[in-house]
Amino acid sequence: MDPKTNLPERQINDSAARTKLFFDTYGKTPLQFNATEVDATIGFFTGRGFSQEAAQSISMSVLKQAKLENIN
């Protein structure tokens, strides 16, 4: 699930930018979340009036930061 934003997409002018991005993330394990945690956080935000897309975006940001800080 990719977070969606209303910011315009940045144009990449550097021809090696995609290669740099690949090697910057090479060997790092992607963050994984339980489906129940994702559903619960999305439900939390949609229950407080957020649109579905906004709830998904903020939920992924909160879950990523919590995972990086080892907070349940």
CHARMM internal coordinates of N, CA and C (Angstrom, degrees):
IC EDIT
DIST 1 N 1 CA 1.4475
DIST 1 CA 1 C 1.5243
ANGL 1 N 1 CA 1 C 107.61
DIST 1 C 2 N 1.2896
ANGL 1 CA 1 C 2 N 116.47
DIHE 1 N 1 CA 1 C 2 N 117.15
DIST 2 N 2 CA 1.4477
ANGL 1 C 2 N 2 CA 121.51
DIHE 1 CA 1 C 2 N 2 CA 178.55
DIST 2 CA 2 C 1.5187
ANGL 2 N 2 CA 2 C 109.64
DIHE 1 C 2 N 2 CA 2 C -93.03
DIST 2 C 3 N 1.3062
ANGL 2 CA 2 C 3 N 116.50
DIHE 2 N 2 CA 2 C 3 N 133.26
DIST 3 N 3 CA 1.4650
ANGL 2 C 3 N 3 CA 117.64
DIHE 2 CA 2 C 3 N 3 CA 177.43
DIST 3 CA 3 C 1.5154
ANGL 3 N 3 CA 3 C 110.66
DIHE 2 C 3 N 3 CA 3 C -68.42
DIST 3 C 4 N 1.3071
ANGL 3 CA 3 C 4 N 116.88
DIHE 3 N 3 CA 3 C 4 N 143.76
DIST 4 N 4 CA 1.4572
ANGL 3 C 4 N 4 CA 122.35
DIHE 3 CA 3 C 4 N 4 CA 179.51
DIST 4 CA 4 C 1.5208
ANGL 4 N 4 CA 4 C 108.59
DIHE 3 C 4 N 4 CA 4 C -108.08
DIST 4 C 5 N 1.3162
ANGL 4 CA 4 C 5 N 115.69
DIHE 4 N 4 CA 4 C 5 N 139.76
DIST 5 N 5 CA 1.4530
ANGL 4 C 5 N 5 CA 120.91
DIHE 4 CA 4 C 5 N 5 CA 177.41
DIST 5 CA 5 C 1.5144
ANGL 5 N 5 CA 5 C 108.95
DIHE 4 C 5 N 5 CA 5 C -129.65
DIST 5 C 6 N 1.3006
ANGL 5 CA 5 C 6 N 115.40
DIHE 5 N 5 CA 5 C 6 N 166.84
DIST 6 N 6 CA 1.4539
ANGL 5 C 6 N 6 CA 119.53
DIHE 5 CA 5 C 6 N 6 CA 176.42
DIST 6 CA 6 C 1.5275
ANGL 6 N 6 CA 6 C 111.48
DIHE 5 C 6 N 6 CA 6 C -98.27
DIST 6 C 7 N 1.3146
ANGL 6 CA 6 C 7 N 116.55
DIHE 6 N 6 CA 6 C 7 N 9.05
DIST 7 N 7 CA 1.4586
ANGL 6 C 7 N 7 CA 120.76
DIHE 6 CA 6 C 7 N 7 CA 178.13
DIST 7 CA 7 C 1.5249
ANGL 7 N 7 CA 7 C 109.79
DIHE 6 C 7 N 7 CA 7 C -78.79
DIST 7 C 8 N 1.3197
ANGL 7 CA 7 C 8 N 117.48
DIHE 7 N 7 CA 7 C 8 N 146.01
DIST 8 N 8 CA 1.4600
ANGL 7 C 8 N 8 CA 119.13
DIHE 7 CA 7 C 8 N 8 CA 178.85
DIST 8 CA 8 C 1.5218
ANGL 8 N 8 CA 8 C 110.71
DIHE 7 C 8 N 8 CA 8 C -68.20
DIST 8 C 9 N 1.3180
ANGL 8 CA 8 C 9 N 116.29
DIHE 8 N 8 CA 8 C 9 N 148.06
DIST 9 N 9 CA 1.4527
ANGL 8 C 9 N 9 CA 121.05
DIHE 8 CA 8 C 9 N 9 CA 179.54
DIST 9 CA 9 C 1.5219
ANGL 9 N 9 CA 9 C 109.59
DIHE 8 C 9 N 9 CA 9 C -70.79
DIST 9 C 10 N 1.3279
ANGL 9 CA 9 C 10 N 115.45
DIHE 9 N 9 CA 9 C 10 N 133.08
DIST 10 N 10 CA 1.4640
ANGL 9 C 10 N 10 CA 119.47
DIHE 9 CA 9 C 10 N 10 CA 179.51
DIST 10 CA 10 C 1.5169
ANGL 10 N 10 CA 10 C 109.35
DIHE 9 C 10 N 10 CA 10 C -80.70
DIST 10 C 11 N 1.3076
ANGL 10 CA 10 C 11 N 115.62
DIHE 10 N 10 CA 10 C 11 N 137.47
DIST 11 N 11 CA 1.4535
ANGL 10 C 11 N 11 CA 120.93
DIHE 10 CA 10 C 11 N 11 CA 176.91
DIST 11 CA 11 C 1.5251
ANGL 11 N 11 CA 11 C 108.57
DIHE 10 C 11 N 11 CA 11 C -83.65
DIST 11 C 12 N 1.3151
ANGL 11 CA 11 C 12 N 116.32
DIHE 11 N 11 CA 11 C 12 N 132.49
DIST 12 N 12 CA 1.4529
ANGL 11 C 12 N 12 CA 121.52
DIHE 11 CA 11 C 12 N 12 CA 179.26
DIST 12 CA 12 C 1.5261
ANGL 12 N 12 CA 12 C 108.00
DIHE 11 C 12 N 12 CA 12 C -94.61
DIST 12 C 13 N 1.3270
ANGL 12 CA 12 C 13 N 116.20
DIHE 12 N 12 CA 12 C 13 N 115.56
DIST 13 N 13 CA 1.4584
ANGL 12 C 13 N 13 CA 121.10
DIHE 12 CA 12 C 13 N 13 CA -179.24
DIST 13 CA 13 C 1.5191
ANGL 13 N 13 CA 13 C 112.04
DIHE 12 C 13 N 13 CA 13 C -94.79
DIST 13 C 14 N 1.3062
ANGL 13 CA 13 C 14 N 117.71
DIHE 13 N 13 CA 13 C 14 N -17.81
DIST 14 N 14 CA 1.4530
ANGL 13 C 14 N 14 CA 122.73
DIHE 13 CA 13 C 14 N 14 CA -179.76
DIST 14 CA 14 C 1.5325
ANGL 14 N 14 CA 14 C 108.78
DIHE 13 C 14 N 14 CA 14 C -80.53
DIST 14 C 15 N 1.3183
ANGL 14 CA 14 C 15 N 117.38
DIHE 14 N 14 CA 14 C 15 N 121.44
DIST 15 N 15 CA 1.4619
ANGL 14 C 15 N 15 CA 120.64
DIHE 14 CA 14 C 15 N 15 CA -177.14
DIST 15 CA 15 C 1.5270
ANGL 15 N 15 CA 15 C 111.90
DIHE 14 C 15 N 15 CA 15 C -68.42
DIST 15 C 16 N 1.3139
ANGL 15 CA 15 C 16 N 118.15
DIHE 15 N 15 CA 15 C 16 N -19.86
DIST 16 N 16 CA 1.4581
ANGL 15 C 16 N 16 CA 121.60
DIHE 15 CA 15 C 16 N 16 CA -179.09
DIST 16 CA 16 C 1.5198
ANGL 16 N 16 CA 16 C 112.40
DIHE 15 C 16 N 16 CA 16 C -99.60
DIST 16 C 17 N 1.3312
ANGL 16 CA 16 C 17 N 118.65
DIHE 16 N 16 CA 16 C 17 N 5.98
DIST 17 N 17 CA 1.4606
ANGL 16 C 17 N 17 CA 121.36
DIHE 16 CA 16 C 17 N 17 CA -174.70
DIST 17 CA 17 C 1.5290
ANGL 17 N 17 CA 17 C 112.18
DIHE 16 C 17 N 17 CA 17 C -62.66
DIST 17 C 18 N 1.3198
ANGL 17 CA 17 C 18 N 117.22
DIHE 17 N 17 CA 17 C 18 N -40.94
DIST 18 N 18 CA 1.4707
ANGL 17 C 18 N 18 CA 119.65
DIHE 17 CA 17 C 18 N 18 CA -179.91
DIST 18 CA 18 C 1.5307
ANGL 18 N 18 CA 18 C 110.80
DIHE 17 C 18 N 18 CA 18 C -67.41
DIST 18 C 19 N 1.3119
ANGL 18 CA 18 C 19 N 117.20
DIHE 18 N 18 CA 18 C 19 N -37.10
DIST 19 N 19 CA 1.4597
ANGL 18 C 19 N 19 CA 120.54
DIHE 18 CA 18 C 19 N 19 CA 177.87
DIST 19 CA 19 C 1.5208
ANGL 19 N 19 CA 19 C 110.54
DIHE 18 C 19 N 19 CA 19 C -67.20
DIST 19 C 20 N 1.3260
ANGL 19 CA 19 C 20 N 117.02
DIHE 19 N 19 CA 19 C 20 N -41.44
DIST 20 N 20 CA 1.4632
ANGL 19 C 20 N 20 CA 120.95
DIHE 19 CA 19 C 20 N 20 CA 177.67
DIST 20 CA 20 C 1.5196
ANGL 20 N 20 CA 20 C 110.70
DIHE 19 C 20 N 20 CA 20 C -62.14
DIST 20 C 21 N 1.3199
ANGL 20 CA 20 C 21 N 116.73
DIHE 20 N 20 CA 20 C 21 N -43.09
DIST 21 N 21 CA 1.4597
ANGL 20 C 21 N 21 CA 120.64
DIHE 20 CA 20 C 21 N 21 CA 178.63
DIST 21 CA 21 C 1.5170
ANGL 21 N 21 CA 21 C 110.93
DIHE 20 C 21 N 21 CA 21 C -61.90
DIST 21 C 22 N 1.3272
ANGL 21 CA 21 C 22 N 117.21
DIHE 21 N 21 CA 21 C 22 N -41.56
DIST 22 N 22 CA 1.4567
ANGL 21 C 22 N 22 CA 121.11
DIHE 21 CA 21 C 22 N 22 CA 178.79
DIST 22 CA 22 C 1.5250
ANGL 22 N 22 CA 22 C 111.05
DIHE 21 C 22 N 22 CA 22 C -59.99
DIST 22 C 23 N 1.3223
ANGL 22 CA 22 C 23 N 116.79
DIHE 22 N 22 CA 22 C 23 N -49.06
DIST 23 N 23 CA 1.4552
ANGL 22 C 23 N 23 CA 119.68
DIHE 22 CA 22 C 23 N 23 CA -176.75
DIST 23 CA 23 C 1.5267
ANGL 23 N 23 CA 23 C 112.81
DIHE 22 C 23 N 23 CA 23 C -75.86
DIST 23 C 24 N 1.3162
ANGL 23 CA 23 C 24 N 118.25
DIHE 23 N 23 CA 23 C 24 N -23.29
DIST 24 N 24 CA 1.4679
ANGL 23 C 24 N 24 CA 120.13
DIHE 23 CA 23 C 24 N 24 CA 174.25
DIST 24 CA 24 C 1.5238
ANGL 24 N 24 CA 24 C 111.12
DIHE 23 C 24 N 24 CA 24 C -67.61
DIST 24 C 25 N 1.3249
ANGL 24 CA 24 C 25 N 117.12
DIHE 24 N 24 CA 24 C 25 N -31.17
DIST 25 N 25 CA 1.4641
ANGL 24 C 25 N 25 CA 120.77
DIHE 24 CA 24 C 25 N 25 CA -178.37
DIST 25 CA 25 C 1.5225
ANGL 25 N 25 CA 25 C 112.46
DIHE 24 C 25 N 25 CA 25 C -103.16
DIST 25 C 26 N 1.3226
ANGL 25 CA 25 C 26 N 118.07
DIHE 25 N 25 CA 25 C 26 N 0.43
DIST 26 N 26 CA 1.4610
ANGL 25 C 26 N 26 CA 121.69
DIHE 25 CA 25 C 26 N 26 CA -178.47
DIST 26 CA 26 C 1.5276
ANGL 26 N 26 CA 26 C 110.21
DIHE 25 C 26 N 26 CA 26 C -66.66
DIST 26 C 27 N 1.3028
ANGL 26 CA 26 C 27 N 116.33
DIHE 26 N 26 CA 26 C 27 N 131.51
DIST 27 N 27 CA 1.4529
ANGL 26 C 27 N 27 CA 121.72
DIHE 26 CA 26 C 27 N 27 CA 178.08
DIST 27 CA 27 C 1.5159
ANGL 27 N 27 CA 27 C 114.60
DIHE 26 C 27 N 27 CA 27 C 85.37
DIST 27 C 28 N 1.3070
ANGL 27 CA 27 C 28 N 117.51
DIHE 27 N 27 CA 27 C 28 N -7.25
DIST 28 N 28 CA 1.4548
ANGL 27 C 28 N 28 CA 120.46
DIHE 27 CA 27 C 28 N 28 CA 177.17
DIST 28 CA 28 C 1.5194
ANGL 28 N 28 CA 28 C 108.72
DIHE 27 C 28 N 28 CA 28 C -91.39
DIST 28 C 29 N 1.3046
ANGL 28 CA 28 C 29 N 116.05
DIHE 28 N 28 CA 28 C 29 N 132.03
DIST 29 N 29 CA 1.4577
ANGL 28 C 29 N 29 CA 118.98
DIHE 28 CA 28 C 29 N 29 CA 179.92
DIST 29 CA 29 C 1.5214
ANGL 29 N 29 CA 29 C 109.58
DIHE 28 C 29 N 29 CA 29 C -75.91
DIST 29 C 30 N 1.3165
ANGL 29 CA 29 C 30 N 117.35
DIHE 29 N 29 CA 29 C 30 N 136.98
DIST 30 N 30 CA 1.4663
ANGL 29 C 30 N 30 CA 119.84
DIHE 29 CA 29 C 30 N 30 CA 178.00
DIST 30 CA 30 C 1.5189
ANGL 30 N 30 CA 30 C 110.65
DIHE 29 C 30 N 30 CA 30 C -69.97
DIST 30 C 31 N 1.3079
ANGL 30 CA 30 C 31 N 115.85
DIHE 30 N 30 CA 30 C 31 N 151.30
DIST 31 N 31 CA 1.4577
ANGL 30 C 31 N 31 CA 120.26
DIHE 30 CA 30 C 31 N 31 CA 178.61
DIST 31 CA 31 C 1.5225
ANGL 31 N 31 CA 31 C 109.04
DIHE 30 C 31 N 31 CA 31 C -74.68
DIST 31 C 32 N 1.3262
ANGL 31 CA 31 C 32 N 116.06
DIHE 31 N 31 CA 31 C 32 N 135.53
DIST 32 N 32 CA 1.4542
ANGL 31 C 32 N 32 CA 121.51
DIHE 31 CA 31 C 32 N 32 CA 179.11
DIST 32 CA 32 C 1.5173
ANGL 32 N 32 CA 32 C 108.53
DIHE 31 C 32 N 32 CA 32 C -123.59
DIST 32 C 33 N 1.3299
ANGL 32 CA 32 C 33 N 115.12
DIHE 32 N 32 CA 32 C 33 N 142.95
DIST 33 N 33 CA 1.4540
ANGL 32 C 33 N 33 CA 121.40
DIHE 32 CA 32 C 33 N 33 CA -178.57
DIST 33 CA 33 C 1.5191
ANGL 33 N 33 CA 33 C 109.56
DIHE 32 C 33 N 33 CA 33 C -128.74
DIST 33 C 34 N 1.3321
ANGL 33 CA 33 C 34 N 115.74
DIHE 33 N 33 CA 33 C 34 N 150.14
DIST 34 N 34 CA 1.4600
ANGL 33 C 34 N 34 CA 120.47
DIHE 33 CA 33 C 34 N 34 CA 173.22
DIST 34 CA 34 C 1.5191
ANGL 34 N 34 CA 34 C 108.76
DIHE 33 C 34 N 34 CA 34 C -67.80
DIST 34 C 35 N 1.3147
ANGL 34 CA 34 C 35 N 116.01
DIHE 34 N 34 CA 34 C 35 N 144.98
DIST 35 N 35 CA 1.4621
ANGL 34 C 35 N 35 CA 120.35
DIHE 34 CA 34 C 35 N 35 CA 179.01
DIST 35 CA 35 C 1.5279
ANGL 35 N 35 CA 35 C 110.70
DIHE 34 C 35 N 35 CA 35 C -62.35
DIST 35 C 36 N 1.3226
ANGL 35 CA 35 C 36 N 117.17
DIHE 35 N 35 CA 35 C 36 N -33.19
DIST 36 N 36 CA 1.4627
ANGL 35 C 36 N 36 CA 119.64
DIHE 35 CA 35 C 36 N 36 CA -179.58
DIST 36 CA 36 C 1.5262
ANGL 36 N 36 CA 36 C 111.11
DIHE 35 C 36 N 36 CA 36 C -68.36
DIST 36 C 37 N 1.3426
ANGL 36 CA 36 C 37 N 117.18
DIHE 36 N 36 CA 36 C 37 N -36.24
DIST 37 N 37 CA 1.4617
ANGL 36 C 37 N 37 CA 120.04
DIHE 36 CA 36 C 37 N 37 CA 177.59
DIST 37 CA 37 C 1.5237
ANGL 37 N 37 CA 37 C 110.83
DIHE 36 C 37 N 37 CA 37 C -65.99
DIST 37 C 38 N 1.3224
ANGL 37 CA 37 C 38 N 115.96
DIHE 37 N 37 CA 37 C 38 N -42.45
DIST 38 N 38 CA 1.4694
ANGL 37 C 38 N 38 CA 120.28
DIHE 37 CA 37 C 38 N 38 CA 180.00
DIST 38 CA 38 C 1.5188
ANGL 38 N 38 CA 38 C 109.70
DIHE 37 C 38 N 38 CA 38 C -64.69
DIST 38 C 39 N 1.3306
ANGL 38 CA 38 C 39 N 117.03
DIHE 38 N 38 CA 38 C 39 N -47.89
DIST 39 N 39 CA 1.4675
ANGL 38 C 39 N 39 CA 120.97
DIHE 38 CA 38 C 39 N 39 CA 179.83
DIST 39 CA 39 C 1.5194
ANGL 39 N 39 CA 39 C 111.58
DIHE 38 C 39 N 39 CA 39 C -61.39
DIST 39 C 40 N 1.3312
ANGL 39 CA 39 C 40 N 116.57
DIHE 39 N 39 CA 39 C 40 N -39.28
DIST 40 N 40 CA 1.4650
ANGL 39 C 40 N 40 CA 120.12
DIHE 39 CA 39 C 40 N 40 CA -178.92
DIST 40 CA 40 C 1.5252
ANGL 40 N 40 CA 40 C 111.60
DIHE 39 C 40 N 40 CA 40 C -66.94
DIST 40 C 41 N 1.3223
ANGL 40 CA 40 C 41 N 116.73
DIHE 40 N 40 CA 40 C 41 N -41.96
DIST 41 N 41 CA 1.4691
ANGL 40 C 41 N 41 CA 118.19
DIHE 40 CA 40 C 41 N 41 CA -179.74
DIST 41 CA 41 C 1.5231
ANGL 41 N 41 CA 41 C 111.65
DIHE 40 C 41 N 41 CA 41 C -70.88
DIST 41 C 42 N 1.3297
ANGL 41 CA 41 C 42 N 116.88
DIHE 41 N 41 CA 41 C 42 N -38.70
DIST 42 N 42 CA 1.4652
ANGL 41 C 42 N 42 CA 119.48
DIHE 41 CA 41 C 42 N 42 CA 176.40
DIST 42 CA 42 C 1.5234
ANGL 42 N 42 CA 42 C 109.82
DIHE 41 C 42 N 42 CA 42 C -63.74
DIST 42 C 43 N 1.3331
ANGL 42 CA 42 C 43 N 116.73
DIHE 42 N 42 CA 42 C 43 N -42.93
DIST 43 N 43 CA 1.4622
ANGL 42 C 43 N 43 CA 120.88
DIHE 42 CA 42 C 43 N 43 CA 177.63
DIST 43 CA 43 C 1.5228
ANGL 43 N 43 CA 43 C 112.52
DIHE 42 C 43 N 43 CA 43 C -62.38
DIST 43 C 44 N 1.3272
ANGL 43 CA 43 C 44 N 116.15
DIHE 43 N 43 CA 43 C 44 N -36.44
DIST 44 N 44 CA 1.4609
ANGL 43 C 44 N 44 CA 120.45
DIHE 43 CA 43 C 44 N 44 CA 178.12
DIST 44 CA 44 C 1.5233
ANGL 44 N 44 CA 44 C 110.62
DIHE 43 C 44 N 44 CA 44 C -59.68
DIST 44 C 45 N 1.3344
ANGL 44 CA 44 C 45 N 116.02
DIHE 44 N 44 CA 44 C 45 N -47.59
DIST 45 N 45 CA 1.4612
ANGL 44 C 45 N 45 CA 119.68
DIHE 44 CA 44 C 45 N 45 CA -176.34
DIST 45 CA 45 C 1.5297
ANGL 45 N 45 CA 45 C 112.53
DIHE 44 C 45 N 45 CA 45 C -75.99
DIST 45 C 46 N 1.3282
ANGL 45 CA 45 C 46 N 118.07
DIHE 45 N 45 CA 45 C 46 N -36.79
DIST 46 N 46 CA 1.4720
ANGL 45 C 46 N 46 CA 118.62
DIHE 45 CA 45 C 46 N 46 CA 177.37
DIST 46 CA 46 C 1.5124
ANGL 46 N 46 CA 46 C 110.68
DIHE 45 C 46 N 46 CA 46 C -68.18
DIST 46 C 47 N 1.3170
ANGL 46 CA 46 C 47 N 117.95
DIHE 46 N 46 CA 46 C 47 N -30.23
DIST 47 N 47 CA 1.4586
ANGL 46 C 47 N 47 CA 121.51
DIHE 46 CA 46 C 47 N 47 CA 176.82
DIST 47 CA 47 C 1.5153
ANGL 47 N 47 CA 47 C 113.08
DIHE 46 C 47 N 47 CA 47 C -69.43
DIST 47 C 48 N 1.3045
ANGL 47 CA 47 C 48 N 116.58
DIHE 47 N 47 CA 47 C 48 N -15.44
DIST 48 N 48 CA 1.4617
ANGL 47 C 48 N 48 CA 121.33
DIHE 47 CA 47 C 48 N 48 CA 178.90
DIST 48 CA 48 C 1.5253
ANGL 48 N 48 CA 48 C 112.56
DIHE 47 C 48 N 48 CA 48 C -106.80
DIST 48 C 49 N 1.3383
ANGL 48 CA 48 C 49 N 116.14
DIHE 48 N 48 CA 48 C 49 N 19.01
DIST 49 N 49 CA 1.4484
ANGL 48 C 49 N 49 CA 120.29
DIHE 48 CA 48 C 49 N 49 CA 171.72
DIST 49 CA 49 C 1.5103
ANGL 49 N 49 CA 49 C 116.53
DIHE 48 C 49 N 49 CA 49 C 96.50
DIST 49 C 50 N 1.3313
ANGL 49 CA 49 C 50 N 118.85
DIHE 49 N 49 CA 49 C 50 N 1.67
DIST 50 N 50 CA 1.4568
ANGL 49 C 50 N 50 CA 121.17
DIHE 49 CA 49 C 50 N 50 CA 177.96
DIST 50 CA 50 C 1.5246
ANGL 50 N 50 CA 50 C 109.23
DIHE 49 C 50 N 50 CA 50 C -74.34
DIST 50 C 51 N 1.3198
ANGL 50 CA 50 C 51 N 116.88
DIHE 50 N 50 CA 50 C 51 N 147.58
DIST 51 N 51 CA 1.4693
ANGL 50 C 51 N 51 CA 119.85
DIHE 50 CA 50 C 51 N 51 CA 172.92
DIST 51 CA 51 C 1.5303
ANGL 51 N 51 CA 51 C 108.05
DIHE 50 C 51 N 51 CA 51 C -70.07
DIST 51 C 52 N 1.3226
ANGL 51 CA 51 C 52 N 116.75
DIHE 51 N 51 CA 51 C 52 N 165.94
DIST 52 N 52 CA 1.4607
ANGL 51 C 52 N 52 CA 120.92
DIHE 51 CA 51 C 52 N 52 CA -177.48
DIST 52 CA 52 C 1.5305
ANGL 52 N 52 CA 52 C 110.91
DIHE 51 C 52 N 52 CA 52 C -61.86
DIST 52 C 53 N 1.3207
ANGL 52 CA 52 C 53 N 117.51
DIHE 52 N 52 CA 52 C 53 N -44.49
DIST 53 N 53 CA 1.4704
ANGL 52 C 53 N 53 CA 120.43
DIHE 52 CA 52 C 53 N 53 CA -179.68
DIST 53 CA 53 C 1.5262
ANGL 53 N 53 CA 53 C 111.79
DIHE 52 C 53 N 53 CA 53 C -65.66
DIST 53 C 54 N 1.3219
ANGL 53 CA 53 C 54 N 116.96
DIHE 53 N 53 CA 53 C 54 N -41.14
DIST 54 N 54 CA 1.4666
ANGL 53 C 54 N 54 CA 120.15
DIHE 53 CA 53 C 54 N 54 CA 178.89
DIST 54 CA 54 C 1.5211
ANGL 54 N 54 CA 54 C 110.17
DIHE 53 C 54 N 54 CA 54 C -66.04
DIST 54 C 55 N 1.3272
ANGL 54 CA 54 C 55 N 116.72
DIHE 54 N 54 CA 54 C 55 N -40.49
DIST 55 N 55 CA 1.4633
ANGL 54 C 55 N 55 CA 120.63
DIHE 54 CA 54 C 55 N 55 CA 179.08
DIST 55 CA 55 C 1.5232
ANGL 55 N 55 CA 55 C 110.95
DIHE 54 C 55 N 55 CA 55 C -63.32
DIST 55 C 56 N 1.3346
ANGL 55 CA 55 C 56 N 117.62
DIHE 55 N 55 CA 55 C 56 N -40.75
DIST 56 N 56 CA 1.4636
ANGL 55 C 56 N 56 CA 120.60
DIHE 55 CA 55 C 56 N 56 CA 178.27
DIST 56 CA 56 C 1.5244
ANGL 56 N 56 CA 56 C 111.18
DIHE 55 C 56 N 56 CA 56 C -64.46
DIST 56 C 57 N 1.3085
ANGL 56 CA 56 C 57 N 116.11
DIHE 56 N 56 CA 56 C 57 N -43.74
DIST 57 N 57 CA 1.4618
ANGL 56 C 57 N 57 CA 120.63
DIHE 56 CA 56 C 57 N 57 CA -177.84
DIST 57 CA 57 C 1.5246
ANGL 57 N 57 CA 57 C 111.93
DIHE 56 C 57 N 57 CA 57 C -63.93
DIST 57 C 58 N 1.3097
ANGL 57 CA 57 C 58 N 116.53
DIHE 57 N 57 CA 57 C 58 N -50.51
DIST 58 N 58 CA 1.4698
ANGL 57 C 58 N 58 CA 119.84
DIHE 57 CA 57 C 58 N 58 CA -178.57
DIST 58 CA 58 C 1.5240
ANGL 58 N 58 CA 58 C 111.08
DIHE 57 C 58 N 58 CA 58 C -68.61
DIST 58 C 59 N 1.3208
ANGL 58 CA 58 C 59 N 117.52
DIHE 58 N 58 CA 58 C 59 N -33.76
DIST 59 N 59 CA 1.4632
ANGL 58 C 59 N 59 CA 120.80
DIHE 58 CA 58 C 59 N 59 CA 178.70
DIST 59 CA 59 C 1.5168
ANGL 59 N 59 CA 59 C 111.09
DIHE 58 C 59 N 59 CA 59 C -63.50
DIST 59 C 60 N 1.3347
ANGL 59 CA 59 C 60 N 116.86
DIHE 59 N 59 CA 59 C 60 N -43.99
DIST 60 N 60 CA 1.4546
ANGL 59 C 60 N 60 CA 119.07
DIHE 59 CA 59 C 60 N 60 CA 179.57
DIST 60 CA 60 C 1.5248
ANGL 60 N 60 CA 60 C 111.04
DIHE 59 C 60 N 60 CA 60 C -66.12
DIST 60 C 61 N 1.3137
ANGL 60 CA 60 C 61 N 117.24
DIHE 60 N 60 CA 60 C 61 N -36.84
DIST 61 N 61 CA 1.4694
ANGL 60 C 61 N 61 CA 120.14
DIHE 60 CA 60 C 61 N 61 CA 178.02
DIST 61 CA 61 C 1.5209
ANGL 61 N 61 CA 61 C 110.92
DIHE 60 C 61 N 61 CA 61 C -64.55
DIST 61 C 62 N 1.3307
ANGL 61 CA 61 C 62 N 116.29
DIHE 61 N 61 CA 61 C 62 N -44.36
DIST 62 N 62 CA 1.4645
ANGL 61 C 62 N 62 CA 120.67
DIHE 61 CA 61 C 62 N 62 CA -179.75
DIST 62 CA 62 C 1.5286
ANGL 62 N 62 CA 62 C 110.34
DIHE 61 C 62 N 62 CA 62 C -66.06
DIST 62 C 63 N 1.3347
ANGL 62 CA 62 C 63 N 117.48
DIHE 62 N 62 CA 62 C 63 N -43.91
DIST 63 N 63 CA 1.4647
ANGL 62 C 63 N 63 CA 120.58
DIHE 62 CA 62 C 63 N 63 CA -179.43
DIST 63 CA 63 C 1.5301
ANGL 63 N 63 CA 63 C 111.89
DIHE 62 C 63 N 63 CA 63 C -65.29
DIST 63 C 64 N 1.3276
ANGL 63 CA 63 C 64 N 117.33
DIHE 63 N 63 CA 63 C 64 N -40.74
DIST 64 N 64 CA 1.4633
ANGL 63 C 64 N 64 CA 120.07
DIHE 63 CA 63 C 64 N 64 CA 178.08
DIST 64 CA 64 C 1.5221
ANGL 64 N 64 CA 64 C 111.34
DIHE 63 C 64 N 64 CA 64 C -61.98
DIST 64 C 65 N 1.3306
ANGL 64 CA 64 C 65 N 116.53
DIHE 64 N 64 CA 64 C 65 N -45.69
DIST 65 N 65 CA 1.4627
ANGL 64 C 65 N 65 CA 119.60
DIHE 64 CA 64 C 65 N 65 CA -178.94
DIST 65 CA 65 C 1.5224
ANGL 65 N 65 CA 65 C 110.88
DIHE 64 C 65 N 65 CA 65 C -66.08
DIST 65 C 66 N 1.3210
ANGL 65 CA 65 C 66 N 117.08
DIHE 65 N 65 CA 65 C 66 N -40.14
DIST 66 N 66 CA 1.4665
ANGL 65 C 66 N 66 CA 120.57
DIHE 65 CA 65 C 66 N 66 CA 178.51
DIST 66 CA 66 C 1.5264
ANGL 66 N 66 CA 66 C 110.60
DIHE 65 C 66 N 66 CA 66 C -63.02
DIST 66 C 67 N 1.3291
ANGL 66 CA 66 C 67 N 116.82
DIHE 66 N 66 CA 66 C 67 N -40.56
DIST 67 N 67 CA 1.4652
ANGL 66 C 67 N 67 CA 120.79
DIHE 66 CA 66 C 67 N 67 CA 179.20
DIST 67 CA 67 C 1.5294
ANGL 67 N 67 CA 67 C 110.63
DIHE 66 C 67 N 67 CA 67 C -66.00
DIST 67 C 68 N 1.3192
ANGL 67 CA 67 C 68 N 117.72
DIHE 67 N 67 CA 67 C 68 N -40.48
DIST 68 N 68 CA 1.4610
ANGL 67 C 68 N 68 CA 121.13
DIHE 67 CA 67 C 68 N 68 CA -179.55
DIST 68 CA 68 C 1.5244
ANGL 68 N 68 CA 68 C 111.89
DIHE 67 C 68 N 68 CA 68 C -67.56
DIST 68 C 69 N 1.3389
ANGL 68 CA 68 C 69 N 116.72
DIHE 68 N 68 CA 68 C 69 N -30.22
DIST 69 N 69 CA 1.4658
ANGL 68 C 69 N 69 CA 121.47
DIHE 68 CA 68 C 69 N 69 CA 179.49
DIST 69 CA 69 C 1.5199
ANGL 69 N 69 CA 69 C 113.05
DIHE 68 C 69 N 69 CA 69 C -95.30
DIST 69 C 70 N 1.3402
ANGL 69 CA 69 C 70 N 117.00
DIHE 69 N 69 CA 69 C 70 N 5.99
DIST 70 N 70 CA 1.4683
ANGL 69 C 70 N 70 CA 122.91
DIHE 69 CA 69 C 70 N 70 CA -179.44
DIST 70 CA 70 C 1.5175
ANGL 70 N 70 CA 70 C 112.42
DIHE 69 C 70 N 70 CA 70 C 55.62
DIST 70 C 71 N 1.3361
ANGL 70 CA 70 C 71 N 116.36
DIHE 70 N 70 CA 70 C 71 N 44.49
DIST 71 N 71 CA 1.4543
ANGL 70 C 71 N 71 CA 122.50
DIHE 70 CA 70 C 71 N 71 CA 177.08
DIST 71 CA 71 C 1.5222
ANGL 71 N 71 CA 71 C 108.05
DIHE 70 C 71 N 71 CA 71 C -109.19
DIST 71 C 72 N 1.3132
ANGL 71 CA 71 C 72 N 116.51
DIHE 71 N 71 CA 71 C 72 N 131.37
DIST 72 N 72 CA 1.4581
ANGL 71 C 72 N 72 CA 120.79
DIHE 71 CA 71 C 72 N 72 CA 179.84
DIST 72 CA 72 C 1.5193
ANGL 72 N 72 CA 72 C 109.96
DIHE 71 C 72 N 72 CA 72 C -77.19
END
COOR INIT
IC SEED 1 N 1 CA 1 C
IC BUILD
